[in-house]
């Protein structure tokens, strides 16, 4: 029997890079991530919200495949450099726990029944992956987008983005209930 050489893997988002192949998130690796992430300096200034498919599957009845953990920090932006530190470490800790953490800061957590314009900050404009000899790239867009002095990207939405419509469609189909959860309360 000949062992196959594992495929090359690389993921890059902002200044964070990994060669650890991540998997679908589980409650166990989420709890391990939170155990490390909760003590990052400056995080106490923000609410930490779990949204998206993982939240809907855990607290609702979503039956689809969960690919990542969607975490949205809210509250007034205190310091861009500090936020970059928090978010970069959160993404890196996700990779260390073998999962993709889609971590952002937003002016508010979006609701499906009441659209409001909002802004979101991400650690990078693109998320790139290489698996074997194939490269994949996801680029984020907003109605207004700009690179911040700290290197992160701000995206403001005057109209709902495609991700909002994707979630709204799941909500209208009865797959989503519009659930979000306070991560601190989840693990108290």
Backbone bond lengths (Angstrom), bond angles and torsions (degrees), N, CA, C in turn:
res aa  C-N    CA-C-N  psi(-1)  N-CA   C-N-CA  omega(-1)  CA-C   N-CA-C  phi
1 X - - - 1.446 - - 1.525 108.98 -
2 X 1.313 116.13 130.76 1.457 120.81 179.46 1.531 108.94 -106.03
3 X 1.324 116.26 128.45 1.458 120.62 177.88 1.513 109.85 -78.29
4 X 1.320 115.32 138.03 1.453 119.76 177.82 1.528 109.71 -85.61
5 X 1.312 114.35 140.35 1.449 120.05 176.14 1.529 107.89 -69.22
6 X 1.356 117.56 132.75 1.462 118.57 179.62 1.529 111.27 -63.06
7 X 1.324 116.02 148.02 1.452 121.52 177.80 1.529 110.17 -64.52
8 X 1.312 114.83 145.35 1.459 119.66 174.72 1.520 108.43 -68.32
9 X 1.338 116.43 138.81 1.454 121.15 177.33 1.516 109.51 -136.33
10 X 1.333 114.70 139.88 1.458 120.54 174.61 1.523 107.58 -152.09
11 X 1.326 115.92 136.73 1.467 121.60 174.09 1.521 107.41 -129.99
12 X 1.340 115.60 138.10 1.454 121.39 -179.94 1.519 109.02 -136.07
13 X 1.323 115.19 130.12 1.457 121.63 175.97 1.517 107.42 -142.97
14 X 1.310 116.41 114.48 1.467 119.94 -174.48 1.520 108.88 61.40
15 X 1.321 116.06 -129.40 1.463 121.81 178.73 1.525 113.18 -90.43
16 X 1.326 117.51 3.01 1.461 121.61 -176.10 1.523 109.47 -98.75
17 X 1.325 114.84 131.08 1.469 121.15 -178.33 1.523 108.71 -137.35
18 X 1.325 116.16 143.13 1.461 120.32 177.49 1.519 110.37 -143.87
19 X 1.315 115.35 155.21 1.457 122.57 170.06 1.526 110.52 -114.54
20 X 1.347 116.21 4.37 1.467 121.36 177.11 1.520 109.00 -81.86
21 X 1.301 116.24 119.20 1.460 121.02 177.91 1.526 108.36 -67.96
22 X 1.314 117.04 122.87 1.463 119.64 -179.42 1.518 110.15 -92.65
23 X 1.306 114.50 163.53 1.469 122.23 -178.29 1.526 109.02 -124.40
24 X 1.301 115.78 -176.44 1.460 119.83 174.79 1.530 108.58 -67.90
25 X 1.340 116.94 143.18 1.462 119.02 -178.70 1.528 111.82 -69.74
26 X 1.318 114.60 147.76 1.459 122.19 173.74 1.527 107.14 -124.99
27 X 1.311 116.75 165.09 1.456 120.29 177.86 1.534 110.24 -61.61
28 X 1.325 117.17 -34.31 1.458 120.75 179.91 1.526 112.13 -66.58
29 X 1.352 118.12 -48.56 1.461 116.89 -179.47 1.526 111.35 -73.85
30 X 1.327 118.25 -24.97 1.468 121.26 172.05 1.532 109.47 -64.19
31 X 1.329 117.16 -46.73 1.474 121.19 179.38 1.532 110.75 -62.68
32 X 1.324 117.12 -40.27 1.471 120.40 178.03 1.531 110.74 -64.49
33 X 1.346 116.60 -42.32 1.463 121.42 176.69 1.524 109.83 -59.52
34 X 1.333 116.78 -48.64 1.463 120.61 -177.68 1.530 110.99 -62.56
35 X 1.299 117.64 -37.90 1.468 121.60 179.08 1.527 111.24 -56.88
36 X 1.327 116.87 -37.50 1.472 121.37 177.78 1.527 111.40 -83.42
37 X 1.318 117.30 -41.90 1.467 122.42 -172.14 1.529 112.71 -71.05
38 X 1.321 118.55 -35.02 1.468 121.97 -170.97 1.525 113.65 -61.91
39 X 1.318 117.53 -19.95 1.464 120.88 -177.02 1.522 114.11 -98.50
40 X 1.325 117.95 6.41 1.464 120.45 -179.69 1.523 109.34 -67.14
41 X 1.322 114.86 131.59 1.470 121.06 -178.60 1.532 110.37 -59.07
42 X 1.317 115.69 130.61 1.456 122.33 178.73 1.516 113.42 98.32
43 X 1.325 118.03 -18.80 1.468 120.33 -178.09 1.525 111.44 -63.57
44 X 1.327 116.77 -26.92 1.464 120.43 -179.49 1.535 112.62 -60.76
45 X 1.319 117.72 -17.90 1.466 121.80 179.18 1.528 113.19 -79.94
46 X 1.317 117.30 -6.76 1.466 120.74 -173.04 1.525 112.05 -126.34
47 X 1.331 114.86 148.93 1.461 120.42 167.59 1.521 106.54 -81.04
48 X 1.326 117.02 143.26 1.462 122.35 -178.59 1.528 107.02 -115.85
49 X 1.343 115.31 110.85 1.467 121.80 -173.18 1.521 111.39 -111.37
50 X 1.312 116.09 129.71 1.461 122.34 171.87 1.523 107.00 -92.80
51 X 1.342 116.50 127.63 1.461 122.15 178.95 1.530 108.16 -135.00
52 X 1.319 116.86 -177.82 1.457 120.84 171.77 1.518 114.58 81.15
53 X 1.316 114.38 -163.48 1.472 122.06 -171.72 1.517 114.11 -60.75
54 X 1.340 117.32 -41.21 1.472 119.05 -179.14 1.520 109.99 -63.00
55 X 1.328 116.52 -44.49 1.464 121.06 179.32 1.526 110.58 -62.96
56 X 1.336 115.62 -45.48 1.462 120.32 -179.29 1.532 111.51 -64.54
57 X 1.324 117.42 -35.21 1.471 120.98 179.34 1.530 110.38 -71.82
58 X 1.342 115.30 -41.56 1.471 120.23 -176.39 1.533 112.23 -72.52
59 X 1.323 117.20 -42.17 1.465 120.98 -175.41 1.521 113.72 -105.32
60 X 1.309 117.66 -14.77 1.460 121.51 -177.20 1.510 111.16 -117.70
61 X 1.325 114.83 -132.80 1.472 118.90 -177.16 1.528 112.20 -139.56
62 X 1.335 117.49 25.91 1.463 120.60 178.76 1.524 109.42 -62.68
63 X 1.340 116.38 132.00 1.459 120.93 -177.11 1.524 113.13 -110.80
64 X 1.334 117.06 0.97 1.458 120.58 -179.32 1.525 112.09 -76.12
65 X 1.309 114.71 -177.29 1.464 121.78 -179.53 1.526 108.99 -87.39
66 X 1.310 115.51 128.18 1.467 121.87 177.95 1.523 107.77 -93.02
67 X 1.333 116.26 123.77 1.460 120.07 -175.88 1.517 113.26 -104.64
68 X 1.340 117.10 -24.71 1.456 119.72 -177.60 1.519 109.62 -150.98
69 X 1.312 114.45 176.59 1.454 122.71 177.76 1.526 106.30 -108.64
70 X 1.325 118.09 119.45 1.460 122.25 -178.51 1.530 108.94 -98.07
71 X 1.326 115.28 113.13 1.461 122.17 -179.38 1.525 108.11 -119.58
72 X 1.335 116.26 128.62 1.460 121.66 178.63 1.525 108.61 -121.25
73 X 1.332 115.25 121.07 1.460 120.93 173.53 1.520 107.61 -86.38
74 X 1.323 117.06 136.79 1.457 121.63 176.08 1.526 109.00 -130.56
75 X 1.289 117.10 175.07 1.468 130.14 -173.86 1.510 107.72 104.21
76 X 1.310 114.96 166.35 1.459 120.21 -176.96 1.525 110.97 -59.33
77 X 1.314 115.55 135.57 1.463 121.68 178.32 1.520 108.58 -65.17
78 X 1.324 116.39 122.87 1.461 121.18 -176.38 1.527 112.35 -90.33
79 X 1.323 116.47 -51.30 1.465 121.44 -174.37 1.524 107.47 -155.83
80 X 1.331 117.64 122.67 1.467 121.28 -176.86 1.520 112.67 -59.60
81 X 1.329 117.37 -44.10 1.475 120.49 -179.09 1.524 110.97 -63.57
82 X 1.331 116.47 -41.93 1.466 120.83 178.52 1.527 110.24 -64.79
83 X 1.347 116.50 -41.87 1.456 119.72 178.41 1.529 110.66 -63.24
84 X 1.329 117.01 -40.47 1.469 120.14 177.41 1.529 110.34 -60.52
85 X 1.321 116.71 -42.81 1.469 121.43 177.95 1.534 110.01 -59.53
86 X 1.332 116.18 -48.68 1.467 120.98 -178.94 1.533 110.49 -60.37
87 X 1.324 116.18 -49.96 1.465 119.90 -174.45 1.524 112.53 -70.54
88 X 1.331 117.97 -40.56 1.467 120.35 178.40 1.518 110.46 -62.79
89 X 1.335 116.52 -43.29 1.462 119.14 178.32 1.523 111.75 -67.13
90 X 1.332 117.08 -35.06 1.465 119.65 177.70 1.514 112.22 -63.71
91 X 1.328 116.50 -41.77 1.471 120.61 177.97 1.528 109.97 -67.05
92 X 1.351 116.40 -44.21 1.468 120.22 179.49 1.532 111.09 -61.60
93 X 1.332 116.70 -43.59 1.469 120.14 177.86 1.532 110.77 -62.45
94 X 1.330 116.77 -33.79 1.462 119.52 174.73 1.517 110.78 -61.33
95 X 1.335 116.12 -47.98 1.468 119.49 177.74 1.521 110.85 -61.17
96 X 1.333 117.24 -40.33 1.469 120.90 178.42 1.522 111.34 -61.11
97 X 1.341 116.03 -30.17 1.465 121.48 177.95 1.525 112.09 -96.42
98 X 1.338 116.18 16.23 1.462 125.14 172.38 1.518 113.40 62.19
99 X 1.350 115.40 40.44 1.465 119.67 174.48 1.522 109.05 -147.64
100 X 1.325 114.80 158.59 1.450 121.63 177.19 1.521 108.32 -92.26
101 X 1.331 116.04 120.72 1.460 121.45 175.78 1.525 107.32 -106.00
102 X 1.321 115.57 110.97 1.464 122.29 177.21 1.527 105.94 -84.66
103 X 1.318 115.47 91.18 1.460 122.97 -172.20 1.520 109.90 -105.18
104 X 1.317 116.00 128.44 1.461 120.52 179.05 1.520 108.94 -144.60
105 X 1.339 115.15 164.72 1.452 122.12 169.03 1.520 105.79 -109.27
106 X 1.322 117.02 142.10 1.468 119.95 178.42 1.521 110.18 -142.76
107 X 1.318 114.67 155.08 1.458 120.04 177.45 1.525 111.10 -65.15
108 X 1.335 116.16 -25.64 1.463 121.34 176.27 1.523 109.44 -163.96
109 X 1.330 115.67 160.69 1.461 120.92 173.02 1.520 106.65 -83.56
110 X 1.322 116.54 124.54 1.469 121.65 -176.43 1.523 111.51 -63.44
111 X 1.324 114.44 143.21 1.464 122.10 175.26 1.527 107.46 -115.23
112 X 1.322 117.25 146.83 1.460 121.17 -177.93 1.521 112.66 -81.64
113 X 1.329 117.27 -26.25 1.452 119.88 -175.36 1.528 113.41 -93.59
114 X 1.340 117.54 -3.30 1.456 120.17 -177.48 1.531 109.01 -151.31
115 X 1.337 116.63 89.27 1.463 120.77 -178.82 1.525 110.47 -69.15
116 X 1.331 115.99 131.94 1.460 122.96 172.41 1.519 107.82 -134.38
117 X 1.318 118.26 138.11 1.467 119.64 173.84 1.537 109.49 -56.72
118 X 1.327 115.46 145.93 1.468 119.45 -179.53 1.512 109.62 -151.79
119 X 1.327 114.93 167.24 1.464 122.00 175.41 1.520 108.68 -122.38
120 X 1.318 114.39 150.36 1.460 122.03 -178.42 1.515 107.94 -136.35
121 X 1.327 116.30 144.10 1.463 121.98 175.01 1.523 108.15 -118.24
122 X 1.335 115.37 134.06 1.464 122.76 177.60 1.530 108.54 -125.39
123 X 1.334 117.14 160.04 1.470 119.87 -177.84 1.516 112.79 -73.78
124 X 1.315 117.23 -15.31 1.457 120.53 178.42 1.512 110.83 -157.09
125 X 1.308 116.40 163.33 1.470 121.74 177.85 1.526 111.21 -81.87
126 X 1.323 116.70 -30.02 1.468 120.35 -178.82 1.527 110.76 -126.05
127 X 1.320 114.36 149.72 1.460 122.37 172.11 1.522 105.94 -117.11
128 X 1.332 116.41 118.51 1.464 121.23 -176.01 1.523 110.88 -114.92
129 X 1.333 114.78 140.95 1.467 121.45 176.15 1.515 109.39 -133.87
130 X 1.318 115.19 144.90 1.464 122.09 171.16 1.520 106.34 -125.77
131 X 1.306 116.36 125.86 1.459 121.94 176.08 1.515 106.86 -129.25
132 X 1.328 114.68 110.40 1.462 119.42 -175.85 1.511 109.44 65.41
133 X 1.313 116.44 -121.88 1.468 120.31 179.72 1.533 112.35 -104.85
134 X 1.345 116.89 15.31 1.469 120.64 179.79 1.523 110.40 -112.08
135 X 1.323 115.03 136.09 1.469 121.20 178.51 1.525 109.23 -113.04
136 X 1.331 115.83 140.53 1.450 122.99 179.42 1.526 107.90 -129.31
137 X 1.320 115.41 143.43 1.458 119.27 179.19 1.522 109.44 -142.18
138 X 1.329 115.42 131.53 1.462 121.75 174.61 1.516 106.92 -115.88
139 X 1.320 115.63 126.05 1.460 119.56 -179.97 1.518 108.93 -113.34
140 X 1.319 115.99 131.53 1.455 121.98 179.44 1.523 109.62 -86.70
141 X 1.326 115.02 144.33 1.465 121.04 179.84 1.519 109.26 -137.12
142 X 1.323 115.54 154.27 1.457 122.41 174.55 1.511 108.88 -143.20
143 X 1.319 116.68 170.29 1.467 120.08 175.66 1.524 110.03 -64.31
144 X 1.316 115.98 -34.23 1.460 122.82 174.94 1.523 105.59 -133.66
145 X 1.307 116.96 125.13 1.469 119.54 -179.83 1.517 109.50 -138.05
146 X 1.330 113.85 144.11 1.458 117.90 178.88 1.519 110.18 -155.44
147 X 1.321 113.93 150.67 1.465 121.08 176.35 1.516 107.35 -83.53
148 X 1.314 116.56 127.71 1.458 121.81 178.91 1.526 109.93 -80.29
149 X 1.318 117.49 160.32 1.467 122.03 179.59 1.530 112.24 -56.37
150 X 1.332 117.29 -31.22 1.468 121.62 -178.48 1.533 112.30 -78.42
151 X 1.346 117.86 -9.72 1.464 121.62 179.34 1.520 114.09 104.80
152 X 1.335 117.22 -14.20 1.461 119.23 176.77 1.526 108.67 -77.20
153 X 1.332 115.65 173.70 1.470 121.37 -178.61 1.518 110.13 -120.83
154 X 1.337 115.50 136.82 1.462 122.36 174.92 1.523 108.59 -106.56
155 X 1.323 115.13 135.43 1.458 122.72 179.18 1.523 107.60 -127.45
156 X 1.312 117.15 122.31 1.461 121.13 176.95 1.523 108.72 -112.25
157 X 1.320 114.32 141.70 1.462 121.02 -175.02 1.521 109.59 -121.89
158 X 1.329 115.56 115.83 1.461 121.99 174.34 1.526 109.30 -87.31
159 X 1.317 115.39 -28.97 1.465 123.47 177.19 1.532 107.61 -121.29
160 X 1.324 117.86 154.58 1.470 119.51 -179.22 1.533 112.31 -59.32
161 X 1.356 117.32 133.61 1.471 120.28 176.46 1.532 111.02 -78.67
162 X 1.318 116.20 168.68 1.470 120.83 -178.70 1.529 111.76 -59.38
163 X 1.341 118.06 -34.23 1.473 120.16 179.42 1.534 110.94 -64.23
164 X 1.335 116.65 -34.50 1.464 120.60 177.49 1.527 109.74 -66.75
165 X 1.340 116.24 -42.06 1.463 119.92 179.02 1.532 111.27 -66.16
166 X 1.321 117.06 -35.84 1.473 120.58 176.98 1.528 109.89 -61.47
167 X 1.326 116.13 -47.09 1.463 120.20 179.39 1.533 110.91 -67.32
168 X 1.348 117.33 -39.70 1.464 120.95 177.61 1.531 110.48 -60.17
169 X 1.328 116.53 -42.83 1.464 120.51 178.33 1.535 110.07 -59.37
170 X 1.309 117.42 -44.62 1.474 120.59 178.08 1.527 110.32 -63.34
171 X 1.327 116.78 -37.39 1.462 121.92 178.15 1.533 109.94 -63.99
172 X 1.326 116.68 -47.52 1.465 121.45 -179.68 1.527 112.25 -66.30
173 X 1.321 117.67 -28.94 1.461 122.37 178.32 1.528 111.96 -82.76
174 X 1.328 117.22 -2.25 1.462 121.06 179.58 1.523 113.66 81.90
175 X 1.332 117.32 9.28 1.466 120.06 178.77 1.529 111.44 -82.40
176 X 1.332 116.34 -34.05 1.457 123.38 178.17 1.523 109.14 -109.82
177 X 1.328 115.79 149.78 1.450 121.03 175.68 1.535 111.77 -112.00
178 X 1.327 117.21 -0.31 1.459 120.68 -177.82 1.515 112.39 80.34
179 X 1.321 116.31 33.59 1.463 122.12 -175.39 1.526 110.58 -86.12
180 X 1.322 115.24 139.33 1.461 121.79 165.70 1.524 106.11 -135.21
181 X 1.319 116.60 155.21 1.463 120.42 -176.36 1.521 110.20 -135.46
182 X 1.311 115.62 143.10 1.460 122.49 174.13 1.537 106.79 -78.81
183 X 1.320 116.94 115.00 1.466 120.98 -174.29 1.528 110.85 -63.17
184 X 1.325 117.14 -38.18 1.481 119.32 179.49 1.528 110.83 -59.06
185 X 1.330 116.56 -42.69 1.471 120.23 179.15 1.516 111.92 -67.88
186 X 1.336 117.34 -33.05 1.459 120.45 179.87 1.520 112.11 -60.16
187 X 1.347 115.90 -37.06 1.465 119.69 -173.03 1.519 113.80 -109.80
188 X 1.351 117.35 18.13 1.477 120.46 174.47 1.498 110.84 -74.23
